[in-house]
Amino acid sequence: MKASRFAAAAVVAGSAVLVLSGPAFAHVSVQPEGTAAKGGYAVVDFKVPNERDNASTTKLEVTFPTDHPLASAMPEPIDGWKIQVTKATLSKPIELHGKQISEAVSKITWTATGKGVEPGFFQKFPVSVGTLPEDADELVFKAIQTYSNKEVVRWIEVQEDGAEEPENPAPVLALSAASEDGHHGASAEEASDESADDAKAAAATTEAADTDSSDTTARVLGVVGIVVGAAGVAYGVLAGRRRATTDA
C-alpha cells in the first residue's frame, strides 16, 4: 500500500512538473546566431515549436518593432515555405550607410506550402537584421502562430517588470553591448569583402611559404652537391696516390 501511494505521488508530482514547464518550453522565441550587438547586424532565428498533437503549424507572422525600426531584414529561404516581407513608411526617416531610409520592414509572414511544422517537431526561421539600435537593450517581436485546424495562438504579451511571465509572451531579442573597439558587426557585403581580403592574405602567405621552401630546397641541394664534389675530388687524389705507390 505504501509503495502504491509513493508511486501515485511520484506520478502526480511528475505531471505537475510537466504542466509547469511545458508552456515555457513551447513558447515562440527569438535568439541570435552568435551575438546581436547594438549598432550592428545579426542573424536571428525565430524558433517555433508545435504545441499540438493533432495539428501542424502552417503559418507564422512576425511583427517587427516600430519604436526601433529595422531598415534591413532579409529572411533565409526555407524549403516548403512561402515568405512574404511587408514594409511600412516611417514617420521619421532613419540613416543607413549614409543614406536616408523612409521605410522599414513591418512584418514577415511564412506560409507552409507543404505539411508545415508537424506534431513533435520545431522549425527555425532565420532572418538577417540590422542595423540594431544603439539606444535599446532588447527588441520585442510579436508573433502569431496558425495551425492546420485553423487555431491561432497570439504570442503578443509583453513582459512587465516585476510581474509573472504572461501566458503568451512575445519573443524578445536581447542586445549585447558593442565591442570596445567600436566594431558593431558587419553587413553581408562587408563580410564578403573581409573574406576576400583574408583569402588574398592566405594566398600571399602560401606563396611566400612556397618560395621559402623552394629556396631552402635549392640551398640544401647546393650543399649536397658541394659535399659530393669534394668527396669525388678526394677520392681521385687518393686513387692517384695508390697508383703511384703501386707503380713504384
C-alpha positions as CSV (number, residue, x, y, z in Angstrom):
1,M,0.0,0.0,0.0
2,K,2.8,2.4,0.9
3,A,4.6,1.6,-2.3
4,S,1.5,2.3,-4.3
5,R,0.9,5.6,-2.5
6,F,4.5,6.7,-3.2
7,A,4.2,5.7,-6.9
8,A,1.0,7.7,-7.2
9,A,2.5,10.7,-5.6
10,A,5.5,10.5,-7.9
11,V,3.2,10.4,-10.9
12,V,1.3,13.4,-9.7
13,A,4.5,15.3,-9.0
14,G,5.9,14.5,-12.4
15,S,2.7,15.6,-14.1
16,A,2.8,18.9,-12.2
17,V,6.4,19.5,-13.3
18,L,5.5,18.8,-16.9
19,V,2.5,21.1,-16.8
20,L,4.5,23.9,-15.2
21,S,7.5,23.5,-17.6
22,G,5.5,22.8,-20.7
23,P,4.3,26.3,-21.6
24,A,7.8,27.8,-21.0
25,F,9.3,25.3,-23.4
26,A,6.7,25.7,-26.1
27,H,7.0,29.5,-26.5
28,V,7.8,31.0,-29.8
29,S,11.2,32.6,-29.2
30,V,13.9,34.5,-31.0
31,Q,17.7,34.0,-30.5
32,P,20.7,35.3,-32.4
33,E,23.2,33.1,-34.1
34,G,26.2,34.3,-32.2
35,T,25.6,37.8,-30.8
36,A,23.3,40.6,-31.5
37,A,25.4,43.7,-30.8
38,K,24.0,47.2,-30.6
39,G,24.6,49.2,-33.8
40,G,25.5,46.1,-35.8
41,Y,24.0,43.3,-37.9
42,A,22.9,39.8,-36.7
43,V,21.2,36.7,-38.0
44,V,18.4,35.8,-35.6
45,D,16.3,32.6,-35.5
46,F,12.6,32.6,-34.7
47,K,12.1,29.2,-33.1
48,V,8.5,27.8,-33.4
49,P,7.7,24.5,-31.6
50,N,4.5,22.7,-32.3
51,E,2.3,22.5,-29.2
52,R,-0.5,20.4,-30.6
53,D,-0.7,16.6,-31.1
54,N,-3.3,16.7,-33.8
55,A,-2.4,19.7,-36.0
56,S,0.6,21.2,-37.7
57,T,1.9,24.8,-37.7
58,T,1.2,26.1,-41.2
59,K,1.8,29.9,-40.8
60,L,3.9,32.3,-38.8
61,E,3.6,36.0,-38.7
62,V,6.2,38.1,-37.0
63,T,5.6,41.9,-36.5
64,F,8.7,44.0,-36.2
65,P,9.1,46.8,-33.6
66,T,8.0,50.2,-34.6
67,D,9.8,52.1,-31.8
68,H,13.2,50.9,-33.2
69,P,12.6,50.1,-36.9
70,L,15.0,47.9,-38.7
71,A,15.8,49.1,-42.2
72,S,17.2,45.7,-43.3
73,A,15.5,42.4,-42.7
74,M,16.3,39.6,-45.1
75,P,14.8,36.1,-44.4
76,E,16.6,33.0,-45.4
77,P,14.8,30.8,-48.0
78,I,13.3,27.6,-46.4
79,D,12.1,24.6,-48.4
80,G,8.4,24.1,-48.0
81,W,7.6,27.7,-47.0
82,K,6.5,30.8,-48.9
83,I,7.9,34.0,-47.4
84,Q,6.3,37.5,-47.7
85,V,8.1,40.6,-46.4
86,T,5.9,43.7,-45.7
87,K,7.3,47.2,-45.4
88,A,5.8,50.3,-44.0
89,T,6.6,54.0,-44.3
90,L,8.4,55.5,-41.4
91,S,7.1,58.6,-39.6
92,K,10.7,59.6,-39.2
93,P,13.4,58.5,-41.7
94,I,16.5,56.7,-40.4
95,E,20.0,56.7,-41.7
96,L,21.7,53.6,-43.0
97,H,25.1,53.6,-44.6
98,G,24.9,57.3,-45.1
99,K,21.5,57.1,-46.8
100,Q,18.1,58.3,-45.5
101,I,15.7,55.3,-45.3
102,S,12.0,56.2,-45.3
103,E,10.6,52.7,-45.0
104,A,11.4,49.6,-42.9
105,V,10.2,46.0,-42.6
106,S,7.0,45.9,-40.5
107,K,6.2,42.2,-40.8
108,I,7.4,38.9,-42.2
109,T,5.0,36.0,-43.0
110,W,5.9,32.4,-43.5
111,T,3.2,30.2,-45.0
112,A,3.7,26.5,-45.4
113,T,3.4,25.1,-48.9
114,G,3.6,21.5,-47.6
115,K,3.0,19.9,-44.2
116,G,4.4,22.7,-42.1
117,V,5.7,22.0,-38.6
118,E,4.2,18.6,-37.7
119,P,3.5,17.5,-34.1
120,G,6.6,16.6,-32.2
121,F,8.8,19.0,-34.2
122,F,10.0,22.6,-34.2
123,Q,11.2,24.9,-37.0
124,K,13.7,27.8,-37.1
125,F,13.0,30.8,-39.3
126,P,16.3,32.7,-39.8
127,V,16.4,36.4,-40.6
128,S,19.4,38.8,-41.1
129,V,18.5,42.1,-39.4
130,G,20.2,45.4,-39.0
131,T,21.3,47.8,-38.1
132,L,20.3,47.1,-34.5
133,P,19.6,50.1,-32.3
134,E,22.2,51.5,-30.0
135,D,19.8,53.0,-27.5
136,A,17.9,49.8,-26.6
137,D,18.7,46.7,-24.6
138,E,16.1,44.5,-26.3
139,L,13.7,44.3,-29.2
140,V,10.2,42.8,-28.9
141,F,8.8,40.9,-31.9
142,K,5.1,40.0,-31.7
143,A,4.2,36.7,-33.4
144,I,1.1,34.9,-34.5
145,Q,1.1,31.1,-34.9
146,T,-1.6,29.4,-37.0
147,Y,-2.3,25.7,-37.0
148,S,-3.8,23.5,-39.7
149,N,-7.0,23.2,-37.7
150,K,-7.4,27.0,-38.0
151,E,-6.4,27.5,-34.4
152,V,-4.5,30.8,-33.8
153,V,-2.1,31.5,-31.0
154,R,-1.0,35.1,-30.4
155,W,2.4,35.4,-28.8
156,I,2.0,39.2,-28.2
157,E,2.0,39.8,-24.5
158,V,4.9,42.0,-23.3
159,Q,6.7,41.0,-20.0
160,E,6.2,43.7,-17.4
161,D,9.0,44.4,-14.9
162,G,8.4,42.5,-11.6
163,A,5.4,40.7,-13.0
164,E,5.0,37.0,-13.6
165,E,5.6,35.7,-17.1
166,P,2.5,36.1,-19.3
167,E,0.8,33.1,-20.7
168,N,1.6,34.0,-24.3
169,P,4.8,36.1,-24.1
170,A,6.1,37.9,-27.2
171,P,9.6,36.8,-28.5
172,V,12.3,39.2,-27.1
173,L,15.7,39.7,-28.6
174,A,18.3,40.7,-26.1
175,L,21.0,43.1,-27.4
176,S,24.6,42.9,-26.3
177,A,27.0,45.9,-26.0
178,A,29.2,46.8,-28.9
179,S,32.8,45.8,-28.6
180,E,35.3,48.2,-27.0
181,D,37.0,49.0,-30.3
182,G,33.7,50.3,-31.7
183,H,33.2,47.4,-34.1
184,H,29.4,46.7,-34.2
185,G,29.3,43.9,-36.7
186,A,29.3,43.8,-40.5
187,S,26.8,43.7,-43.3
188,A,26.8,40.8,-45.7
189,E,28.7,42.9,-48.3
190,E,31.4,43.9,-45.7
191,A,31.7,40.3,-44.5
192,S,32.2,39.2,-48.1
193,D,34.9,41.9,-48.6
194,E,36.7,40.8,-45.4
195,S,36.6,37.1,-46.5
196,A,38.1,38.1,-49.9
197,D,40.9,40.1,-48.1
198,D,41.5,37.1,-45.9
199,A,41.7,34.8,-48.9
200,K,44.2,37.1,-50.6
201,A,46.3,37.3,-47.4
202,A,46.2,33.5,-47.2
203,A,47.3,33.1,-50.8
204,A,50.2,35.5,-50.3
205,T,51.3,33.6,-47.2
206,T,51.1,30.3,-49.1
207,E,53.1,31.8,-52.0
208,A,55.7,33.1,-49.6
209,A,55.9,29.8,-47.9
210,D,56.3,28.0,-51.2
211,T,59.1,30.5,-52.2
212,D,60.9,29.9,-48.9
213,S,60.5,26.2,-49.3
214,S,61.9,26.3,-52.8
215,D,64.9,28.5,-51.7
216,T,65.6,26.1,-48.8
217,T,65.5,23.1,-51.1
218,A,67.9,24.7,-53.6
219,R,70.3,25.6,-50.8
220,V,70.2,22.0,-49.5
221,L,70.8,20.6,-52.9
222,G,73.7,23.0,-53.5
223,V,75.4,22.0,-50.2
224,V,74.9,18.3,-51.1
225,G,76.4,18.9,-54.5
226,I,79.5,20.6,-53.0
227,V,79.9,17.8,-50.5
228,V,79.6,15.2,-53.2
229,G,82.0,17.1,-55.4
230,A,84.6,17.4,-52.6
231,A,84.3,13.7,-51.9
232,G,84.9,12.9,-55.6
233,V,88.0,15.1,-55.7
234,A,89.3,13.5,-52.5
235,Y,88.7,10.0,-53.9
236,G,90.5,10.9,-57.1
237,V,93.5,12.2,-55.2
238,L,93.7,9.0,-53.0
239,A,93.3,6.8,-56.1
240,G,96.2,8.7,-57.8
241,R,98.5,8.2,-54.8
242,R,97.7,4.5,-54.6
243,R,98.6,4.1,-58.3
244,A,101.8,6.0,-57.8
245,T,102.7,3.8,-54.9
246,T,101.9,0.6,-56.8
247,D,104.0,1.7,-59.9
248,A,107.0,2.4,-57.6
